[in-house]
Amino acid sequence: MNTHQNGFFDQRAVPPSSSSAAIDEGPMVIMAGVAAAARRRAVPLAAWVLLCLAAAAWYLHVTPPSYTATATMILDPKRAATPMGETAAAVLPPVLDSAAAESQIQVIRSERLLSSVFDALDLADAPSLRPGPPGLKARVVDAVAGLFRAPHSAVDDKAARDAAAFDAFTGRVGARRIGQSYVVEVAYTSGDPTEARRLANAVVSGYLGQQVSFKLAAAQNGAEYLQGRVKALGDEVRVANAGILAGTVPATLLPDADARVIGAALEPLGRSAPKSGLVVGFAAVFGLLFGLFAVAVLNGLDRRVRSTDQLERATGLPCLGSIPDIRRRKGFAKRPLGEMARLARREPDGRFAAAMRDTRTSILLALEGKRGHALGVTSWAEGAGRSLVAANLAGVVALSGSPVTLVDADIHRADGGLTALGTPVARSLTESLLDPTGATPPDTVRFDEHLGLVPARSAGGAGGFDAYLGAPGLPRLVEGWRTQGDVVVDLPALASGGDARAAAARLDGVVIVVEAGRTTTDDVERAVNALSRAGATVVGTILNRAVG
């Protein structure tokens, strides 16, 4: 290293290890990272939520509405019988415990009761209980299964259809006890609100009729009952059966049913399913939470550098500047190379120029304010924008009145680069490196009074493949440029070969240009390690094309 190296470079000669540079990532840091990732992916996240809402709307559109009608009745407790007869039994306390009440729920759900209602109303051919047309999957499965089974007879098919209709009917009947009370709700769900009301009431009437039928059978077989008692019970059974057929609850009181209807099923005014608000709310919440979860997972797996804090955590080195993306003008027109290389000087009041001035100040502070230093600018891979950063950095340094030499050291590039910005020269950096004496320096193209460019290739642009940035003549060239002022060297990408490392070891320091959203933390660590092993001094990093 040359004699111009100062204490700052000595401290930076060996970058801190990843363990020493690690920063505690608490919950707030993780949440902040997820929030930043969600902002970066706001468009796909919003698109995902809208897709979930569209799926919910499609579901509500294709799902047939269903209506639930509910009838309520109260179970009358049985009174204990006494030898004194019914008059005396009336004064005794009722007997109905919780187990007996739950048993009545099972009676309502029993196959015997529901089959009586099903047969009385001839629901086997009800359109609402018929299965819908089989889907593609069902048709394929049925066709494959048909190859291995004997054909069914028409009688078997009719029985199967009746059984399926009855299963559908029982599945739509609901009965539940309200809390610890004797009140029971009997519900029926159907796509037709009128049918829902009619069948809910029919089930209640069937239950009342069944309870009275039991007593009627006992009365007919018991000698202790009078003929009038038998007739009264028979009338109650007929009233209950009429309610089944009409789909209503008995209008008269059935004292022997051990239950009283306290609310007949009414035709539902609105559908019970699907619930639009619940479906849409679920879709929105699911879409948002699942989207944020996906963003968090992708953010955890994403190794690309996006912020200065992330860059400093990955390297342990200071981030000397955050440069906005300038590749396009307003209206999405792409800027030409010459305009981008001079943008900091042409638009001094812009965001880009301000960022470059801040970067210049950070570098000068890192160099302890001294002049006459040779600074290399490199990146791990091509396309990070190191040449444009180097050109604009040299431009803003030259604006302060200090002479600056900008060197295009990408000698193996066939065309383009900073060399294309100047006029052709007879002797370029390549010819000077191939000269074993190194006595004749390359030509310099003057950009302005304080800024000159040393091209990498001569006017012919051919040959030069034997040139090497680690040649003995390079330190003498750098020393000559340093005597005139500051030197900014645009080095090749580190991943493209070893020339950049060889040249970096002969400069006072190197900054690594990192492209936001493209360069990974692994690439930055590789760049730092490669430069450190070559003996170069890494001053810091520059985040290029930063968003926000």
C-alpha positions in Angstrom: 0.0 0.0 0.0 1.3 3.5 -0.8 2.3 6.2 1.7 -0.9 8.1 1.3 -2.8 5.5 3.3 -4.2 6.9 6.5 -5.3 5.4 9.8 -8.9 5.0 8.6 -7.8 2.4 6.0 -5.7 0.6 8.6 -8.8 0.1 10.7 -10.8 -1.1 7.7 -8.2 -3.5 6.3 -9.9 -6.5 7.8 -13.7 -6.3 7.7 -15.6 -7.5 10.8 -16.8 -11.0 10.7 -20.5 -11.7 10.3 -20.7 -12.8 13.9 -19.2 -9.6 15.2 -21.4 -7.5 12.9 -24.6 -9.3 13.8 -27.3 -7.1 15.2 -30.0 -8.3 17.5 -33.1 -8.8 15.5 -35.9 -8.5 18.0 -39.7 -8.7 17.2 -39.9 -5.0 16.3 -37.1 -5.4 13.7 -38.7 -8.4 12.2 -42.1 -6.7 12.1 -40.5 -3.6 10.5 -38.9 -5.9 7.9 -42.2 -7.6 7.1 -43.9 -4.2 6.9 -41.2 -2.9 4.5 -41.6 -6.1 2.4 -45.4 -5.6 2.4 -44.9 -2.1 1.1 -42.6 -3.3 -1.6 -45.1 -6.0 -2.6 -48.1 -3.8 -2.2 -49.3 -4.4 -5.7 -49.2 -8.3 -5.6 -50.6 -8.2 -2.0 -53.5 -6.0 -3.0 -54.0 -8.2 -6.1 -54.1 -11.3 -3.9 -56.7 -9.8 -1.6 -58.8 -8.7 -4.5 -58.5 -12.3 -5.9 -59.8 -13.7 -2.6 -62.7 -11.2 -2.7 -63.5 -12.2 -6.3 -63.5 -15.8 -5.2 -65.9 -15.0 -2.4 -68.1 -13.1 -4.8 -68.0 -16.0 -7.2 -68.9 -18.4 -4.4 -71.8 -16.2 -3.3 -73.0 -16.1 -6.9 -72.9 -19.9 -7.6 -74.0 -21.1 -4.2 -77.8 -21.6 -4.0 -79.3 -19.7 -1.1 -80.8 -21.7 1.8 -83.4 -20.6 4.3 -84.0 -22.0 7.8 -87.3 -21.9 9.5 -87.6 -22.6 13.2 -90.5 -23.7 15.3 -90.3 -23.6 19.1 -92.2 -25.7 21.6 -92.0 -26.3 25.3 -92.0 -29.7 26.9 -94.7 -30.2 29.5 -93.4 -32.2 32.5 -95.3 -35.4 33.3 -97.0 -35.6 36.6 -96.7 -38.6 38.8 -99.6 -40.9 38.8 -101.3 -41.8 42.1 -103.9 -44.3 43.2 -106.3 -41.4 43.7 -106.6 -40.7 40.0 -105.8 -37.8 37.7 -107.5 -35.1 39.9 -105.2 -35.9 42.8 -102.2 -36.2 40.4 -102.7 -32.7 39.2 -101.6 -31.3 42.6 -98.3 -33.2 42.5 -95.1 -31.5 41.3 -94.1 -32.1 37.6 -91.4 -34.6 36.8 -89.1 -33.8 34.0 -85.3 -33.8 34.4 -82.5 -32.7 32.0 -82.0 -36.3 30.9 -85.6 -36.7 29.9 -85.5 -33.3 28.1 -82.5 -34.4 26.1 -84.2 -37.7 25.3 -87.1 -35.8 23.7 -84.5 -34.1 21.4 -83.4 -37.5 20.2 -87.0 -38.6 19.7 -87.5 -35.6 17.4 -84.4 -36.7 15.5 -85.4 -40.3 15.4 -85.8 -42.2 12.2 -89.3 -43.4 13.2 -90.7 -39.9 13.6 -88.9 -38.4 10.6 -89.9 -41.3 8.4 -93.5 -40.8 9.3 -93.4 -37.2 8.2 -91.4 -38.1 5.1 -94.0 -40.8 4.1 -97.0 -38.7 5.0 -95.9 -35.8 2.8 -94.6 -38.1 0.0 -91.2 -36.4 0.0 -89.4 -39.1 -1.9 -90.0 -37.3 -5.2 -89.5 -33.8 -3.8 -87.3 -31.7 -6.2 -85.4 -30.1 -3.3 -84.3 -33.5 -2.0 -83.2 -35.0 -5.3 -79.4 -35.1 -5.8 -78.0 -32.6 -8.4 -76.4 -33.7 -11.6 -73.1 -35.5 -10.9 -70.0 -33.6 -11.6 -67.1 -34.7 -13.8 -65.3 -36.4 -10.9 -68.4 -38.3 -9.8 -69.1 -39.4 -13.4 -65.6 -40.7 -13.9 -65.6 -42.5 -10.5 -69.1 -44.0 -11.3 -68.0 -45.1 -14.7 -64.9 -46.9 -13.4 -66.8 -48.5 -10.5 -69.4 -49.7 -13.0 -66.8 -51.9 -14.7 -66.5 -54.0 -11.5 -70.0 -54.3 -10.3 -73.2 -55.9 -11.5 -75.9 -53.6 -12.9 -78.7 -52.6 -10.5 -82.3 -53.3 -11.1 -84.8 -50.5 -11.4 -86.2 -51.5 -8.0 -82.8 -51.1 -6.4 -82.3 -47.8 -8.1 -85.7 -46.5 -6.8 -84.9 -47.7 -3.3 -81.5 -46.0 -3.5 -83.1 -42.8 -4.6 -85.7 -42.9 -1.8 -82.9 -43.6 0.7 -80.9 -40.7 -0.6 -83.9 -38.4 -0.4 -84.6 -39.5 3.2 -81.0 -38.9 4.2 -81.2 -35.4 2.6 -84.4 -34.8 4.5 -83.0 -35.9 7.9 -79.8 -33.9 7.3 -81.9 -30.7 7.0 -83.8 -31.2 10.2 -82.3 -29.7 13.4 -83.5 -29.9 17.0 -81.8 -28.3 20.0 -82.7 -27.5 23.5 -82.3 -23.8 24.5 -80.0 -23.7 27.4 -81.3 -25.7 30.4 -84.9 -24.7 29.7 -87.7 -27.0 28.5 -87.9 -25.0 25.3 -86.9 -26.9 22.1 -86.3 -25.4 18.7 -87.0 -27.5 15.6 -85.5 -26.1 12.4 -85.6 -27.1 8.8 -83.3 -25.7 6.1 -84.3 -25.6 2.4 -83.7 -23.5 -0.7 -87.4 -22.6 -0.7 -88.5 -20.5 2.3 -92.1 -21.7 2.1 -90.9 -25.3 2.1 -88.7 -24.6 5.1 -91.6 -23.2 7.1 -94.0 -26.0 6.0 -91.6 -28.9 6.9 -90.5 -27.4 10.2 -94.1 -27.2 11.3 -94.7 -30.7 9.9 -92.0 -32.2 12.1 -93.4 -30.5 15.2 -96.9 -31.8 14.4 -95.4 -35.2 13.8 -93.8 -35.1 17.2 -97.0 -34.0 18.9 -99.0 -36.7 17.1 -96.5 -39.4 18.0 -96.7 -38.5 21.7 -100.5 -38.6 21.7 -100.4 -41.9 19.7 -98.5 -43.6 22.4 -101.2 -42.6 24.9 -103.9 -43.6 22.5 -102.5 -47.0 22.2 -102.3 -47.3 26.0 -105.8 -46.1 26.3 -107.2 -48.6 23.9 -105.4 -51.5 25.7 -106.1 -50.3 29.2 -109.3 -51.3 30.8 -109.0 -48.4 33.3 -109.7 -45.8 30.6 -113.2 -44.8 29.6 -114.4 -44.7 26.0 -114.5 -40.9 26.1 -110.9 -40.8 27.0 -110.1 -42.9 23.9 -112.1 -40.7 21.7 -110.4 -37.5 23.0 -107.0 -39.0 22.3 -108.1 -40.1 18.9 -109.2 -36.6 18.1 -105.8 -35.2 19.1 -104.0 -37.7 16.9 -106.1 -36.7 13.9 -105.4 -33.0 14.6 -101.7 -33.7 14.7 -101.8 -35.7 11.4 -103.7 -33.0 9.7 -101.0 -30.6 10.8 -98.4 -32.8 9.2 -100.2 -32.8 5.8 -100.9 -29.1 6.0 -97.4 -28.2 7.1 -98.8 -26.3 10.1 -98.9 -26.8 13.8 -102.2 -27.8 15.5 -104.4 -24.8 16.1 -105.9 -26.4 19.2 -104.1 -27.4 22.3 -103.1 -31.1 22.6 -103.0 -31.6 26.4 -101.8 -35.1 26.2 -98.8 -34.5 23.9 -96.5 -33.6 26.9 -95.5 -30.5 24.9 -96.9 -27.2 23.8 -96.1 -25.2 20.7 -95.0 -21.7 21.7 -93.9 -20.5 18.2 -94.8 -22.0 14.9 -92.2 -21.8 12.1 -92.6 -18.7 9.9 -91.4 -18.3 6.4 -87.9 -16.9 6.6 -87.5 -13.3 5.4 -83.8 -13.8 4.5 -81.6 -16.6 3.6 -79.6 -18.4 6.3 -76.8 -19.4 4.1 -74.4 -18.4 2.5 -73.9 -15.4 4.8 -72.6 -12.7 2.5 -71.0 -10.6 5.2 -69.3 -13.6 6.8 -68.0 -14.9 3.5 -66.7 -11.6 2.3 -65.2 -10.8 5.6 -63.5 -14.2 5.8 -62.2 -13.8 2.3 -60.8 -10.3 3.1 -59.2 -11.4 6.4 -57.9 -14.7 4.9 -56.5 -13.0 1.9 -54.8 -10.3 3.9 -53.4 -12.6 6.6 -52.3 -15.3 4.1 -50.8 -12.5 1.9 -48.8 -11.1 4.8 -47.7 -14.6 5.8 -46.5 -15.2 2.3 -44.7 -11.8 2.3 -43.1 -12.7 5.6 -41.9 -16.1 4.3 -40.6 -14.5 1.0 -38.9 -11.7 3.0 -37.2 -14.3 5.2 -36.0 -16.2 2.1 -35.1 -13.1 0.1 -31.4 -12.4 0.3 -31.5 -9.4 -1.9 -30.3 -6.1 -0.4 -33.0 -3.4 -0.3 -32.0 -1.0 2.5 -28.9 0.6 3.9 -29.6 -0.9 7.3 -29.7 -4.4 5.8 -26.5 -3.7 3.9 -24.7 -2.5 7.0 -25.9 -5.6 8.9 -24.7 -7.9 6.2 -21.2 -6.4 5.9 -20.5 -4.6 9.1 -19.2 -1.7 6.9 -20.8 1.8 6.7 -23.1 2.5 3.8 -21.7 5.7 2.4 -24.7 6.6 0.2 -28.1 5.7 -1.1 -28.5 6.6 -4.8 -32.0 6.7 -6.4 -32.7 5.1 -9.7 -32.2 7.5 -12.6 -32.5 5.1 -15.6 -35.7 6.7 -16.8 -37.1 10.2 -17.1 -40.6 11.2 -16.3 -42.9 9.5 -18.8 -40.8 6.3 -18.7 -38.3 7.5 -21.4 -35.0 5.8 -20.9 -32.0 8.1 -20.4 -29.0 7.7 -22.6 -25.6 6.7 -21.1 -24.0 10.1 -21.6 -26.9 11.9 -19.8 -26.8 9.6 -16.8 -23.0 9.9 -16.5 -23.3 13.7 -16.2 -26.7 14.0 -14.4 -25.3 15.1 -11.1 -23.7 18.2 -12.7 -26.6 18.9 -15.2 -29.3 18.7 -12.6 -27.7 19.9 -9.4 -31.0 20.5 -7.7 -32.3 16.9 -8.2 -32.6 14.0 -5.8 -29.8 12.2 -7.6 -27.4 15.0 -7.3 -28.2 15.5 -3.7 -27.5 11.8 -3.0 -24.2 11.9 -4.9 -23.1 15.0 -2.8 -24.0 13.1 0.4 -22.0 10.1 -0.8 -19.0 12.4 -1.7 -19.2 13.9 1.8 -19.3 10.5 3.5 -16.3 9.3 1.5 -14.3 12.4 2.3 -15.1 12.0 6.0 -14.0 8.4 5.8 -10.7 9.7 4.2 -10.4 12.2 7.0 -10.9 15.1 4.6 -7.6 14.6 2.9 -7.1 15.1 -0.9 -5.1 13.3 -3.4 -6.4 9.8 -2.8 -7.0 7.1 -5.3 -10.4 5.5 -4.7 -11.7 2.4 -6.6 -15.3 1.8 -7.4 -16.4 -1.8 -8.0 -19.3 -4.2 -7.7 -19.7 -8.0 -7.4 -21.5 -8.5 -10.8 -22.1 -6.5 -13.9 -25.1 -4.2 -14.2 -25.0 -2.8 -10.6 -24.3 0.7 -12.0 -20.7 1.2 -10.7 -19.5 3.1 -13.8 -22.3 5.7 -13.5 -21.7 6.0 -9.8 -18.0 6.5 -10.5 -18.6 9.1 -13.2 -21.0 11.1 -11.1 -18.9 10.8 -8.0 -15.9 12.2 -9.8 -18.2 14.9 -11.2 -19.4 16.2 -7.8 -15.9 16.0 -6.4 -14.7 18.1 -9.3 -17.4 20.7 -8.6 -15.7 21.6 -5.4 -12.7 22.8 -7.4 -10.4 19.9 -6.8 -8.9 18.3 -9.9 -10.2 14.8 -10.5 -9.0 12.0 -12.8 -11.6 9.5 -13.7 -10.1 6.2 -14.9 -12.0 3.6 -16.9 -10.1 0.5 -15.7 -12.5 -2.1 -17.3 -9.8 -2.8 -20.0 -11.3 -6.1 -21.2 -14.7 -4.8 -22.1 -15.1 -4.8 -25.9 -17.1 -1.6 -26.1 -19.2 0.9 -24.1 -18.4 1.9 -20.6 -16.9 5.3 -19.6 -14.6 5.1 -22.6 -17.5 5.7 -24.9 -18.2 9.0 -23.3 -15.0 10.7 -24.5 -13.3 11.2 -27.8 -11.0 8.5 -29.1 -7.4 8.7 -28.0 -4.2 7.3 -29.4 -2.9 5.9 -26.1 -5.2 4.4 -23.5 -4.8 2.7 -20.2 -4.4 -0.6 -22.0 -1.3 0.6 -24.0 0.2 2.0 -20.8 -0.2 -1.2 -18.9 1.3 -3.2 -21.8 4.4 -0.9 -21.8 7.0 -2.6 -19.6 8.6 0.8 -18.7 5.4 2.6 -17.9 7.1 5.8 -18.6 4.4 7.2 -20.9 1.1 7.9 -19.3 -2.2 7.4 -21.2 -4.0 10.3 -22.8 -6.7 12.1 -20.9 -9.9 13.4 -22.3 -11.0 16.7 -20.6 -14.6 16.8 -19.5 -14.3 20.3 -18.0 -11.7 22.4 -16.2 -11.3 20.1 -13.2 -12.4 16.6 -14.6 -10.5 14.4 -17.0 -11.2 10.9 -18.2 -8.6 8.2 -18.9 -10.1 5.8 -21.4 -9.6 2.0 -21.1 -9.2 1.5 -24.9 -7.6 3.4 -27.7 -9.3 4.5 -30.9 -9.0 1.1 -32.5 -10.5 -0.6 -29.6 -9.0 -4.0 -30.6 -6.4 -6.1 -28.8 -5.3 -5.5 -25.3 -6.3 -8.9 -24.0 -2.8 -9.3 -22.5 -3.1 -6.2 -20.4 -3.3 -6.8 -16.6 -4.4 -4.3 -13.9 -1.9 -5.8 -11.6 1.0 -4.8 -13.8 4.0 -3.1 -12.2 3.3 0.1 -14.1 -0.1 0.7 -12.5 1.2 2.0 -9.2 3.4 4.5 -11.1 0.4 5.7 -13.1 -1.8 6.1 -10.0 1.0 8.0 -8.3 1.2 10.4 -11.3 -2.5 11.0 -11.3 -2.5 11.5 -7.5 -0.1 14.3 -7.8 -2.6 16.2 -9.9 -5.6 15.6 -7.5 -8.1 13.0 -6.6 -8.4 9.8 -8.6 -11.6 7.7 -9.1 -11.0 4.4 -10.7 -13.9 2.5 -12.3 -12.8 -1.1 -11.7 -14.3 -4.2 -13.4 -16.8 -6.4 -11.6 -15.2 -8.8 -9.1 -17.1 -11.8 -10.4 -15.7 -11.3 -13.9 -12.1 -12.0 -13.0 -9.1 -11.2 -10.8 -8.1 -7.9 -12.3 -10.3 -5.8 -10.0 -8.7 -7.4 -6.9 -5.2 -6.9 -8.3 -5.9 -3.2 -9.0 -7.8 -2.6 -5.7 -4.8 -3.7 -3.7 -2.8 -0.8 -5.3 -5.4 1.9 -4.4 -6.0 3.7 -1.2 -9.4 2.3 -0.8 -12.4 0.7 -2.6 -16.1 1.2 -2.3 -18.5 -1.6 -3.4 -21.6 -0.6 -5.4 -24.7 -2.7 -4.5 -27.8 -2.7 -6.7 -30.9 -2.5 -4.5 -33.3 -5.3 -5.2 -30.8 -7.4 -7.2 -27.5 -7.8 -5.4 -27.8 -10.4 -2.6 -26.2 -10.2 0.8 -24.2 -13.3 -0.2 -22.8 -11.4 -3.2 -21.8 -8.4 -0.9 -20.1 -10.8 1.5 -18.2 -12.5 -1.3 -17.1 -9.1 -2.6 -15.8 -7.9 0.8 -14.0 -11.2 1.4 -12.4 -11.2 -2.1 -11.1 -7.7 -1.6 -9.9 -8.4 1.9 -8.0 -11.5 0.8 -6.3 -9.5 -2.0 -5.1 -7.0 0.6 -7.4 -4.2 -0.5 -9.0 -1.7 1.9 -12.8 -1.6 1.7 -14.0 1.9 2.7 -17.7 1.1 2.6 -20.6 0.4 0.3 -23.0 2.4 -1.9 -26.6 1.4 -2.4 -27.5 2.2 -6.0 -31.0 2.4 -7.5 -32.6 2.5 -4.1 -36.4 2.8 -3.9 -38.0 5.4 -1.7 
